[in-house]
């Protein structure tokens, strides 16, 4: 006999908690529907700071890109600002490219990384240093802004 009133009370309490939780959620978030590959960004308000961020992208079972930052801040509804940004691009033949910049912005709607601070690109036999960067993360290609200093390393061959 005591079980039925307790079950009714528990059901009413749970319904009240669900209604209260729904009332506290914002009607629209700044990132709603922008980038379904990063759905967690839809929950972040402008001004939110995330320390020690690491994001990865896979092409099938293979890691194709790794992005790390010492911190990221939601700067605007379509923009995330990162400090001390490292981007690692992994090719199919174990080729790795490493991009480093002190500060950059990522625009979610355009999938574009923009930096106006010194940027360095390092590969096995090639490196470049410039004053900034524009990189499309969809196609993993970009432009290092100049003046650019490049270094090409050649294998030492015995004659």
Backbone as JSON Lines, residues from 0, in Angstrom:
{"i":0,"aa":"X","n":[0.82,-1.18,0.0],"ca":[0.0,0.0,0.0],"c":[0.87,1.26,0.0]}
{"i":1,"aa":"X","n":[1.97,1.22,0.7],"ca":[2.87,2.36,0.78],"c":[3.64,2.54,-0.52]}
{"i":2,"aa":"X","n":[3.8,1.49,-1.31],"ca":[4.58,1.54,-2.54],"c":[3.93,2.44,-3.58]}
{"i":3,"aa":"X","n":[2.63,2.44,-3.74],"ca":[1.93,3.23,-4.75],"c":[2.07,4.73,-4.5]}
{"i":4,"aa":"X","n":[1.84,5.28,-3.29],"ca":[2.04,6.72,-3.08],"c":[3.5,7.15,-3.29]}
{"i":5,"aa":"X","n":[4.45,6.31,-2.88],"ca":[5.86,6.64,-3.06],"c":[6.2,6.72,-4.55]}
{"i":6,"aa":"X","n":[5.69,5.77,-5.35],"ca":[5.92,5.77,-6.8],"c":[5.3,7.0,-7.43]}
{"i":7,"aa":"X","n":[4.09,7.39,-7.03],"ca":[3.45,8.6,-7.56],"c":[4.26,9.84,-7.2]}
{"i":8,"aa":"X","n":[4.73,9.92,-5.95],"ca":[5.52,11.07,-5.52],"c":[6.82,11.16,-6.32]}
{"i":9,"aa":"X","n":[7.49,10.02,-6.51],"ca":[8.74,9.98,-7.25],"c":[8.52,10.41,-8.71]}
{"i":10,"aa":"X","n":[7.42,9.96,-9.31],"ca":[7.1,10.33,-10.69],"c":[6.84,11.83,-10.8]}
{"i":11,"aa":"X","n":[6.09,12.39,-9.88],"ca":[5.8,13.83,-9.89],"c":[7.09,14.63,-9.68]}
{"i":12,"aa":"X","n":[7.94,14.19,-8.77],"ca":[9.21,14.88,-8.5],"c":[10.11,14.85,-9.73]}
{"i":13,"aa":"X","n":[10.19,13.7,-10.39],"ca":[11.01,13.59,-11.6],"c":[10.46,14.47,-12.71]}
{"i":14,"aa":"X","n":[9.15,14.53,-12.88],"ca":[8.54,15.38,-13.91],"c":[8.83,16.85,-13.62]}
{"i":15,"aa":"X","n":[8.74,17.24,-12.34],"ca":[9.04,18.62,-11.96],"c":[10.48,18.99,-12.22]}
{"i":16,"aa":"X","n":[11.41,18.04,-11.96],"ca":[12.83,18.3,-12.22],"c":[13.08,18.44,-13.71]}
{"i":17,"aa":"X","n":[12.43,17.63,-14.54],"ca":[12.62,17.71,-15.99],"c":[12.08,19.03,-16.53]}
{"i":18,"aa":"X","n":[10.95,19.46,-16.04],"ca":[10.38,20.73,-16.5],"c":[11.26,21.89,-16.08]}
{"i":19,"aa":"X","n":[11.83,21.83,-14.88],"ca":[12.7,22.9,-14.41],"c":[13.99,22.93,-15.22]}
{"i":20,"aa":"X","n":[14.55,21.78,-15.55],"ca":[15.78,21.73,-16.34],"c":[15.55,22.3,-17.73]}
{"i":21,"aa":"X","n":[14.4,22.0,-18.35],"ca":[14.09,22.53,-19.67],"c":[13.95,24.04,-19.65]}
{"i":22,"aa":"X","n":[13.45,24.59,-18.57],"ca":[13.23,26.04,-18.49],"c":[14.54,26.8,-18.39]}
{"i":23,"aa":"X","n":[15.61,26.18,-17.89],"ca":[16.87,26.89,-17.71],"c":[17.74,26.89,-18.97]}
{"i":24,"aa":"X","n":[17.45,26.04,-19.95],"ca":[18.26,25.98,-21.16],"c":[17.97,27.19,-22.05]}
{"i":25,"aa":"X","n":[18.97,27.77,-22.7],"ca":[18.73,28.88,-23.61],"c":[17.98,28.41,-24.85]}
{"i":26,"aa":"X","n":[17.17,29.3,-25.42],"ca":[16.39,28.95,-26.61],"c":[17.29,28.66,-27.79]}
{"i":27,"aa":"X","n":[18.34,29.45,-27.98],"ca":[19.28,29.24,-29.09],"c":[20.69,29.49,-28.59]}
{"i":28,"aa":"X","n":[21.61,28.65,-28.99],"ca":[23.0,28.83,-28.6],"c":[23.76,29.43,-29.78]}
{"i":29,"aa":"X","n":[24.89,30.07,-29.54],"ca":[25.59,30.76,-30.63],"c":[26.05,29.85,-31.76]}
{"i":30,"aa":"X","n":[26.31,28.56,-31.46],"ca":[26.85,27.67,-32.47],"c":[25.83,26.69,-33.01]}
{"i":31,"aa":"X","n":[24.57,26.89,-32.73],"ca":[23.54,25.92,-33.14],"c":[23.6,25.65,-34.64]}
{"i":32,"aa":"X","n":[23.84,24.42,-35.0],"ca":[23.83,23.99,-36.39],"c":[25.04,24.4,-37.2]}
{"i":33,"aa":"X","n":[26.11,24.86,-36.58],"ca":[27.25,25.36,-37.35],"c":[28.17,24.25,-37.81]}
{"i":34,"aa":"X","n":[28.69,23.48,-36.89],"ca":[29.69,22.47,-37.23],"c":[29.36,21.19,-36.49]}
{"i":35,"aa":"X","n":[28.76,20.24,-37.17],"ca":[28.33,19.0,-36.52],"c":[29.5,18.1,-36.17]}
{"i":36,"aa":"X","n":[30.73,18.39,-36.67],"ca":[31.89,17.61,-36.28],"c":[32.37,18.0,-34.88]}
{"i":37,"aa":"X","n":[31.99,19.16,-34.4],"ca":[32.34,19.63,-33.06],"c":[31.07,20.02,-32.31]}
{"i":38,"aa":"X","n":[30.18,19.07,-32.01],"ca":[28.88,19.43,-31.42],"c":[28.99,20.03,-30.03]}
{"i":39,"aa":"X","n":[30.1,19.79,-29.3],"ca":[30.23,20.32,-27.96],"c":[30.32,21.84,-27.95]}
{"i":40,"aa":"X","n":[30.68,22.45,-29.08],"ca":[30.79,23.9,-29.14],"c":[29.42,24.58,-29.06]}
{"i":41,"aa":"X","n":[28.35,23.85,-29.39],"ca":[27.01,24.42,-29.32],"c":[26.62,24.77,-27.89]}
{"i":42,"aa":"X","n":[27.26,24.17,-26.91],"ca":[26.91,24.38,-25.52],"c":[27.71,25.48,-24.83]}
{"i":43,"aa":"X","n":[28.71,26.03,-25.52],"ca":[29.6,27.01,-24.88],"c":[29.12,28.44,-25.1]}
{"i":44,"aa":"X","n":[29.04,29.23,-24.05],"ca":[28.68,30.64,-24.22],"c":[29.88,31.47,-24.66]}
{"i":45,"aa":"X","n":[29.63,32.61,-25.25],"ca":[30.7,33.53,-25.65],"c":[31.44,33.97,-24.39]}
{"i":46,"aa":"X","n":[32.77,33.93,-24.45],"ca":[33.6,34.27,-23.3],"c":[34.13,33.05,-22.56]}
{"i":47,"aa":"X","n":[33.61,31.86,-22.85],"ca":[34.06,30.64,-22.19],"c":[35.51,30.35,-22.57]}
{"i":48,"aa":"X","n":[36.35,30.01,-21.6],"ca":[37.75,29.68,-21.81],"c":[37.97,28.2,-21.51]}
{"i":49,"aa":"X","n":[38.61,27.51,-22.46],"ca":[38.93,26.09,-22.28],"c":[40.45,25.92,-22.23]}
{"i":50,"aa":"X","n":[41.02,25.44,-21.13],"ca":[42.47,25.24,-21.07],"c":[42.86,23.89,-21.66]}
{"i":51,"aa":"X","n":[44.06,23.82,-22.23],"ca":[44.67,22.58,-22.73],"c":[43.72,21.79,-23.62]}
{"i":52,"aa":"X","n":[43.47,22.31,-24.82],"ca":[42.54,21.69,-25.75],"c":[43.3,20.83,-26.75]}
{"i":53,"aa":"X","n":[42.72,19.7,-27.08],"ca":[43.27,18.8,-28.09],"c":[42.11,18.26,-28.91]}
{"i":54,"aa":"X","n":[42.14,18.51,-30.23],"ca":[41.1,18.03,-31.14],"c":[41.76,17.21,-32.23]}
{"i":55,"aa":"X","n":[41.15,16.1,-32.58],"ca":[41.71,15.25,-33.63],"c":[40.69,15.03,-34.73]}
{"i":56,"aa":"X","n":[41.19,14.74,-35.92],"ca":[40.34,14.41,-37.06],"c":[40.89,13.14,-37.7]}
{"i":57,"aa":"X","n":[39.99,12.25,-38.05],"ca":[40.37,10.97,-38.64],"c":[39.8,10.86,-40.05]}
{"i":58,"aa":"X","n":[40.54,10.22,-40.92],"ca":[40.06,9.82,-42.24],"c":[40.01,8.31,-42.21]}
{"i":59,"aa":"X","n":[38.84,7.77,-41.95],"ca":[38.71,6.34,-41.72],"c":[39.38,6.02,-40.39]}
{"i":60,"aa":"X","n":[40.2,4.96,-40.34],"ca":[40.87,4.61,-39.08],"c":[42.16,5.4,-38.85]}
{"i":61,"aa":"X","n":[42.61,6.19,-39.84],"ca":[43.9,6.88,-39.78],"c":[43.74,8.3,-39.25]}
{"i":62,"aa":"X","n":[44.6,8.68,-38.29],"ca":[44.64,10.05,-37.79],"c":[45.17,10.95,-38.9]}
{"i":63,"aa":"X","n":[44.42,12.0,-39.25],"ca":[44.86,12.89,-40.32],"c":[45.24,14.27,-39.81]}
{"i":64,"aa":"X","n":[44.69,14.72,-38.68],"ca":[45.03,16.03,-38.15],"c":[44.85,16.04,-36.64]}
{"i":65,"aa":"X","n":[45.78,16.7,-35.96],"ca":[45.7,16.89,-34.52],"c":[45.95,18.37,-34.24]}
{"i":66,"aa":"X","n":[45.06,18.99,-33.5],"ca":[45.16,20.4,-33.16],"c":[45.25,20.5,-31.65]}
{"i":67,"aa":"X","n":[46.28,21.17,-31.13],"ca":[46.39,21.4,-29.7],"c":[46.56,22.89,-29.44]}
{"i":68,"aa":"X","n":[46.06,23.33,-28.3],"ca":[46.19,24.74,-27.9],"c":[46.31,24.79,-26.38]}
{"i":69,"aa":"X","n":[47.09,25.75,-25.9],"ca":[47.21,25.9,-24.45],"c":[45.9,26.39,-23.86]}
{"i":70,"aa":"X","n":[45.14,27.19,-24.65],"ca":[43.79,27.59,-24.24],"c":[43.01,28.06,-25.46]}
{"i":71,"aa":"X","n":[41.7,27.91,-25.38],"ca":[40.79,28.4,-26.41],"c":[39.69,29.19,-25.75]}
{"i":72,"aa":"X","n":[39.31,30.29,-26.4],"ca":[38.26,31.16,-25.89],"c":[37.2,31.33,-26.96]}
{"i":73,"aa":"X","n":[35.94,31.21,-26.58],"ca":[34.85,31.48,-27.51],"c":[34.78,33.0,-27.62]}
{"i":74,"aa":"X","n":[35.29,33.54,-28.73],"ca":[35.41,34.99,-28.9],"c":[34.13,35.63,-29.43]}
{"i":75,"aa":"X","n":[33.4,34.94,-30.28],"ca":[32.18,35.44,-30.91],"c":[31.35,34.23,-31.3]}
{"i":76,"aa":"X","n":[30.11,34.43,-31.74],"ca":[29.28,33.28,-32.08],"c":[29.87,32.35,-33.14]}
{"i":77,"aa":"X","n":[30.73,32.84,-34.03],"ca":[31.31,31.98,-35.06],"c":[32.83,31.89,-34.96]}
{"i":78,"aa":"X","n":[33.42,32.33,-33.84],"ca":[34.88,32.43,-33.76],"c":[35.41,31.89,-32.44]}
{"i":79,"aa":"X","n":[36.48,31.12,-32.54],"ca":[37.2,30.63,-31.37],"c":[38.63,31.13,-31.47]}
{"i":80,"aa":"X","n":[39.14,31.74,-30.41],"ca":[40.51,32.25,-30.38],"c":[41.37,31.27,-29.59]}
{"i":81,"aa":"X","n":[42.52,30.9,-30.17],"ca":[43.42,29.95,-29.53],"c":[44.76,30.6,-29.27]}
{"i":82,"aa":"X","n":[45.38,30.22,-28.16],"ca":[46.74,30.68,-27.89],"c":[47.66,29.47,-27.87]}
{"i":83,"aa":"X","n":[48.89,29.69,-28.35],"ca":[49.9,28.66,-28.52],"c":[49.29,27.45,-29.23]}
{"i":84,"aa":"X","n":[49.04,27.64,-30.52],"ca":[48.36,26.65,-31.35],"c":[49.37,25.79,-32.11]}
{"i":85,"aa":"X","n":[49.21,24.5,-32.03],"ca":[50.0,23.52,-32.78],"c":[49.04,22.72,-33.64]}
{"i":86,"aa":"X","n":[49.33,22.61,-34.94],"ca":[48.54,21.8,-35.84],"c":[49.48,20.77,-36.46]}
{"i":87,"aa":"X","n":[49.14,19.5,-36.3],"ca":[49.91,18.4,-36.88],"c":[49.07,17.79,-37.99]}
{"i":88,"aa":"X","n":[49.61,17.75,-39.2],"ca":[48.94,17.14,-40.34],"c":[49.67,15.85,-40.69]}
{"i":89,"aa":"X","n":[48.94,14.75,-40.76],"ca":[49.54,13.44,-41.01],"c":[49.16,12.97,-42.4]}
{"i":90,"aa":"X","n":[50.18,12.7,-43.23],"ca":[49.95,12.21,-44.58],"c":[49.83,10.69,-44.61]}
{"i":91,"aa":"X","n":[49.53,10.16,-45.78],"ca":[49.34,8.72,-45.92],"c":[50.64,7.95,-45.83]}
{"i":92,"aa":"X","n":[51.75,8.56,-46.17],"ca":[53.05,7.87,-46.2],"c":[53.91,8.24,-45.0]}
{"i":93,"aa":"X","n":[53.32,8.34,-43.83],"ca":[54.01,8.71,-42.59],"c":[54.66,10.08,-42.67]}
{"i":94,"aa":"X","n":[54.21,10.93,-43.57],"ca":[54.71,12.3,-43.66],"c":[53.94,13.15,-42.65]}
{"i":95,"aa":"X","n":[54.68,13.93,-41.86],"ca":[54.06,14.77,-40.84],"c":[54.47,16.21,-41.06]}
{"i":96,"aa":"X","n":[53.5,17.11,-41.01],"ca":[53.76,18.55,-41.06],"c":[53.33,19.13,-39.73]}
{"i":97,"aa":"X","n":[54.12,20.05,-39.2],"ca":[53.82,20.69,-37.93],"c":[53.75,22.19,-38.13]}
{"i":98,"aa":"X","n":[52.6,22.77,-37.8],"ca":[52.39,24.22,-37.86],"c":[52.33,24.75,-36.44]}
{"i":99,"aa":"X","n":[53.01,25.85,-36.17],"ca":[53.0,26.45,-34.84],"c":[52.78,27.94,-34.96]}
{"i":100,"aa":"X","n":[51.89,28.49,-34.14],"ca":[51.69,29.93,-34.04],"c":[51.26,30.27,-32.61]}
{"i":101,"aa":"X","n":[51.59,31.47,-32.17],"ca":[51.29,31.86,-30.79],"c":[49.81,32.18,-30.57]}
{"i":102,"aa":"X","n":[49.15,32.73,-31.59],"ca":[47.73,33.09,-31.44],"c":[47.04,32.95,-32.79]}
{"i":103,"aa":"X","n":[45.83,32.38,-32.77],"ca":[45.08,32.2,-34.02],"c":[43.59,32.2,-33.71]}
{"i":104,"aa":"X","n":[42.8,32.45,-34.73],"ca":[41.34,32.37,-34.63],"c":[40.85,31.31,-35.58]}
{"i":105,"aa":"X","n":[39.83,30.56,-35.13],"ca":[39.2,29.55,-35.97],"c":[37.76,29.99,-36.21]}
{"i":106,"aa":"X","n":[37.4,30.16,-37.48],"ca":[36.05,30.58,-37.86],"c":[35.25,29.34,-38.24]}
{"i":107,"aa":"X","n":[34.25,29.01,-37.42],"ca":[33.49,27.78,-37.57],"c":[32.71,27.72,-38.88]}
{"i":108,"aa":"X","n":[32.11,28.82,-39.28],"ca":[31.28,28.8,-40.48],"c":[32.11,28.62,-41.75]}
{"i":109,"aa":"X","n":[33.36,29.09,-41.75],"ca":[34.23,28.99,-42.93],"c":[35.27,27.89,-42.79]}
{"i":110,"aa":"X","n":[35.39,27.32,-41.58],"ca":[36.41,26.31,-41.27],"c":[37.81,26.81,-41.64]}
{"i":111,"aa":"X","n":[38.09,28.04,-41.2],"ca":[39.3,28.75,-41.57],"c":[40.09,29.13,-40.31]}
{"i":112,"aa":"X","n":[41.39,28.84,-40.31],"ca":[42.3,29.26,-39.24],"c":[43.04,30.5,-39.74]}
{"i":113,"aa":"X","n":[43.02,31.57,-38.95],"ca":[43.68,32.82,-39.31],"c":[44.6,33.22,-38.16]}
{"i":114,"aa":"X","n":[45.86,33.53,-38.5],"ca":[46.81,34.0,-37.51],"c":[47.53,35.22,-38.05]}
{"i":115,"aa":"X","n":[47.75,36.19,-37.19],"ca":[48.53,37.37,-37.55],"c":[49.76,37.49,-36.67]}
{"i":116,"aa":"X","n":[50.21,36.35,-36.15],"ca":[51.45,36.29,-35.39],"c":[52.42,35.36,-36.12]}
{"i":117,"aa":"X","n":[53.67,35.38,-35.71],"ca":[54.68,34.55,-36.38],"c":[54.24,33.09,-36.42]}
{"i":118,"aa":"X","n":[54.35,32.52,-37.61],"ca":[53.91,31.14,-37.84],"c":[55.06,30.34,-38.43]}
{"i":119,"aa":"X","n":[55.22,29.12,-37.95],"ca":[56.29,28.24,-38.43],"c":[55.68,26.94,-38.93]}
{"i":120,"aa":"X","n":[56.14,26.5,-40.09],"ca":[55.77,25.21,-40.66],"c":[57.03,24.36,-40.74]}
{"i":121,"aa":"X","n":[56.98,23.14,-40.21],"ca":[58.13,22.25,-40.26],"c":[57.7,20.9,-40.82]}
{"i":122,"aa":"X","n":[58.49,20.43,-41.76],"ca":[58.36,19.08,-42.31],"c":[59.73,18.44,-42.24]}
{"i":123,"aa":"X","n":[59.85,17.23,-42.75],"ca":[61.12,16.51,-42.65],"c":[62.25,17.24,-43.37]}
{"i":124,"aa":"X","n":[62.04,17.7,-44.59],"ca":[63.09,18.34,-45.38],"c":[62.78,19.8,-45.72]}
{"i":125,"aa":"X","n":[61.81,20.39,-45.07],"ca":[61.37,21.73,-45.44],"c":[60.85,22.45,-44.21]}
{"i":126,"aa":"X","n":[61.17,23.73,-44.1],"ca":[60.57,24.56,-43.05],"c":[60.34,25.96,-43.6]}
{"i":127,"aa":"X","n":[59.34,26.63,-43.06],"ca":[59.02,28.0,-43.48],"c":[58.56,28.78,-42.26]}
{"i":128,"aa":"X","n":[58.93,30.06,-42.24],"ca":[58.53,30.95,-41.14],"c":[58.02,32.23,-41.77]}
{"i":129,"aa":"X","n":[56.82,32.64,-41.34],"ca":[56.21,33.85,-41.86],"c":[55.55,34.67,-40.78]}
{"i":130,"aa":"X","n":[54.84,35.71,-41.2],"ca":[54.23,36.65,-40.26],"c":[52.78,36.31,-39.93]}
{"i":131,"aa":"X","n":[52.22,35.28,-40.54],"ca":[50.84,34.91,-40.28],"c":[50.43,33.7,-41.09]}
{"i":132,"aa":"X","n":[49.14,33.37,-41.04],"ca":[48.66,32.16,-41.67],"c":[47.18,32.27,-42.0]}
{"i":133,"aa":"X","n":[46.8,31.73,-43.15],"ca":[45.41,31.45,-43.5],"c":[45.38,29.98,-43.88]}
{"i":134,"aa":"X","n":[44.54,29.14,-43.2],"ca":[44.49,27.72,-43.52],"c":[43.05,27.22,-43.5]}
{"i":135,"aa":"X","n":[42.66,26.56,-44.59],"ca":[41.35,25.93,-44.7],"c":[41.48,24.53,-44.13]}
{"i":136,"aa":"X","n":[40.76,24.25,-43.03],"ca":[40.9,22.95,-42.39],"c":[40.15,21.85,-43.13]}
{"i":137,"aa":"X","n":[39.24,22.21,-44.02],"ca":[38.55,21.19,-44.81],"c":[39.5,20.51,-45.78]}
{"i":138,"aa":"X","n":[40.28,21.29,-46.49],"ca":[41.19,20.72,-47.5],"c":[42.63,20.64,-46.98]}
{"i":139,"aa":"X","n":[42.86,21.11,-45.75],"ca":[44.18,21.09,-45.11],"c":[45.24,21.77,-45.96]}
{"i":140,"aa":"X","n":[44.9,22.94,-46.49],"ca":[45.85,23.75,-47.26],"c":[45.75,25.18,-46.78]}
{"i":141,"aa":"X","n":[46.87,25.9,-46.92],"ca":[46.86,27.27,-46.48],"c":[47.99,28.08,-47.07]}
{"i":142,"aa":"X","n":[48.07,29.32,-46.61],"ca":[49.07,30.27,-47.07],"c":[49.77,30.84,-45.85]}
{"i":143,"aa":"X","n":[51.1,30.83,-45.88],"ca":[51.87,31.51,-44.85],"c":[52.13,32.92,-45.37]}
{"i":144,"aa":"X","n":[51.77,33.92,-44.57],"ca":[51.93,35.32,-44.96],"c":[53.39,35.73,-44.86]}
{"i":145,"aa":"X","n":[53.79,36.67,-45.69],"ca":[55.19,37.05,-45.79],"c":[55.51,38.38,-45.17]}
{"i":146,"aa":"X","n":[56.78,38.67,-45.12],"ca":[57.88,37.96,-45.78],"c":[58.09,36.59,-45.14]}
{"i":147,"aa":"X","n":[58.4,35.61,-45.99],"ca":[58.56,34.22,-45.56],"c":[60.01,33.8,-45.73]}
{"i":148,"aa":"X","n":[60.54,33.16,-44.71],"ca":[61.88,32.58,-44.77],"c":[61.7,31.07,-44.89]}
{"i":149,"aa":"X","n":[62.26,30.48,-45.94],"ca":[62.14,29.04,-46.15],"c":[63.5,28.38,-46.1]}
{"i":150,"aa":"X","n":[63.51,27.14,-45.65],"ca":[64.72,26.34,-45.6],"c":[64.41,24.98,-46.19]}
{"i":151,"aa":"X","n":[65.23,24.57,-47.16],"ca":[65.08,23.25,-47.78],"c":[66.32,22.45,-47.44]}
{"i":152,"aa":"X","n":[66.15,21.28,-46.88],"ca":[67.26,20.42,-46.52],"c":[67.37,19.28,-47.54]}
{"i":153,"aa":"X","n":[68.58,19.09,-48.02],"ca":[68.84,18.01,-48.98],"c":[69.64,16.93,-48.26]}
{"i":154,"aa":"X","n":[69.43,15.69,-48.66],"ca":[70.21,14.59,-48.08],"c":[71.66,14.73,-48.51]}
{"i":155,"aa":"X","n":[72.57,14.44,-47.59],"ca":[74.0,14.41,-47.91],"c":[74.3,13.08,-48.58]}
{"i":156,"aa":"X","n":[74.82,13.14,-49.75],"ca":[75.13,11.92,-50.49],"c":[76.64,11.78,-50.63]}
{"i":157,"aa":"X","n":[77.1,10.58,-50.44],"ca":[78.54,10.3,-50.62],"c":[78.82,10.15,-52.1]}
{"i":158,"aa":"X","n":[79.92,10.78,-52.55],"ca":[80.28,10.69,-53.97],"c":[81.36,9.7,-54.19]}
